[in-house]
Amino acid sequence: MDHYLDLKLLPDPEFAATQLMSALFAKLHRGLVELGSTAIGISFPDGDSAGHGFGQRLRLHGSAAALDQLLAGNWLKGMRDHVQLGELAVVPANAQHRRLRRVQVDSNPERLRRRAIKRHGLTEEQARQRIPDHAGKTTALPFIDLRSQSSGQRFRLFIAQGPLQTNPQPGTFNAYGLSHEATVPWF
């Protein structure tokens, strides 16, 4: 994690920043899947952890070779008019570190009922009694709206930012650039 690259959203009168960030993130996800990389992490240096969004920048972290390999792919196709691509740069020596991880929230009572019917052999009425409409969990975490490539269904990818740390933690990143063990530089 010695290099980084910023992708800054450009203002667009037709699309909200949240829509553009979701589109950019979906393209990055497909690029990471295609590359098969577990060595690239992400951060949102302009965002906050109080659920108010991710801001205008998506920062990619990794080695110079890993980031160059990602950029050599065609994953930014269709987004180049909406994104300002920064220069590959070295992480500042005094950077702190932070873990960004996915948090899955069972927020849809209807989906929970379908799962209970399938897994526990309940009738629809039994599932409705066991899981009332207000049973879905909520969270104030910021999220990105995505569409599953396999099922075509829309879902929210909730992202939690851990506390700042002095020392980096090694590990691998998933195809969203998130990790339960590894940290990314935070500056």
N, C-alpha and C positions, 0 to 999 in steps of 0.2 A: 504494500500500500504506500508506495513512495511517490506516485504521480496522481494527478487528478485532471479532470476536464469538465468545464461548465457548459451546460446547454441552457441558454436563456430564452424564455418565451418572448416573442415580439408581440406588441399590442395588435389586436385584430378587432375591427368593428363588428364582425359577423359571429365571432366565437368568444365565449367567456374563457378566462384563463384556466378555470378548472376543467373545461372541456378539452382545451389544448394540452394541458398536462396529462389528462387521462389518455389522449391519443398518443402523445409522445411516450408515455410509460408503456402502453400496449406495444408499441413498435420496439421499444428497448427490450421488453420481455421476449418478443419473438426473436430478436437479434441474439439475445443471450441463450435462448433455447437452441437456435440454429448453430451457434458457436460451440455450445456445450461447455461453456465456461463456468467455473465455480470460484474464479479469482477476481471477479469484479463486483464491487459493492456500490451502493448509492447513498446519497444524502440529499436533503433539501435545506440548504443553508439559509434561505429566506423564510422558511416556514416556522411554525410554532407547534408545540405539542398539545395545545389546548383545544384542538379540533377546528381551528380557524383556517385550515388549508396549508398548502405546501409552498406558497409563494410562486415566484416567477422562474426559479432556477432548479434544475436537476443536475446534481454533481455526480460524476462517475469517478470511482476510485479503483486503482489497481497499479500494476507495474506498467511501465511504458510499453512493453511488448504486448501485454494483454489488451490495453486500451487501443493501441494501433491496430491489432487484429480485429477488434470490434468495429473500429471505424472503417476498416477495409471492406466490411460487408455493406449491403445495400439496405439496411434496416431503417435508415432515415428517409427513405423515399416517400414523398408526399408530405413531409414535414419541413423540408428545407426552407420553404417560404415563411414558416411560422417560428423558426428557431435560429438564434444566433449561436453558432458553434465557436466556443472559446479555443484557446491554444492549450496544448498539452503542457502542463507545468509541474514542477516539483512541489510536494507538500511542504509547507513551512516547518522549520525545525521545532518551533514551540507549539505546534498543534496539540490540542487535547484529542480525546477519542470518545466515540459514542457508538453504541450498538443500536441498529435499527432492525426491528423484527416485525413479522406479520402477526397479527392477533385475529383469531377467528371468533366471530360473535354469532351465536345462534339467535338471530333477531327476527326470524320469520316464523310465526306460530303455525302457519299452514304447512310449511316445509317440515317443521318438527312433528306435526300430526301424521303426515305421510310417512315419515321415517318410523314413527311408533307403530303405525299399522303394518308396515313391511317387516320390521324387526321383531315385534312382540305379538303379532297376530291379532291386534285389537280391531274392533269394528270402528267405523268412522265416528259413531256416537261415543264410544268409549274413549277414543282418542281426543274428541272435543271436550269431554268432561275432564280428562286428565291434563290437557293442555289448553287452557282458556286463551282467549284473544289477547289478553295483556301479558301472556307468559314470555314473550320475546324479550331478550336482553337488549339493553341499549348501551352505548358508549359515546364518549365525547372525543374519541380519537379521530384524527383526520383520516380520510380515505380517498381512494382513487376508484372510479367506476370503470370496470373492465367487462369484457365479454369472453366467456370461456371458449377456447378454440375447439374443444372436444364436444361440449354439449350445446354451445350456442347461447347459453343462459347468461344473463347479466349478473354480476356480483360486485360487492364492495370489498376492496382490499384495504383493511384497516392496518395502519402502521404506527407502532409505538416506538418512541425514541427513549432510549435508556439514559441514565444519568451520565454526566461528563466524567471521564476517567483520565488519569495522568498517563497510564501505560496502555499500549495497544494490546489487544487480545487476538491471537491467531485463530484461524478457522476457515471454513468455506462459506460461500454464499449460494443461495438458491437462484433459480432463473428469474427472480424479481430483483436480485441484487441485495437481498435481505439475509440476515443470519441470526440464529439464536445464540451463537457463541462469539463470532468475530466482530471486531469493532472497525469503524472507518475513522479517518482523521476528521476532526471537527474544528473549523476555523472560520 
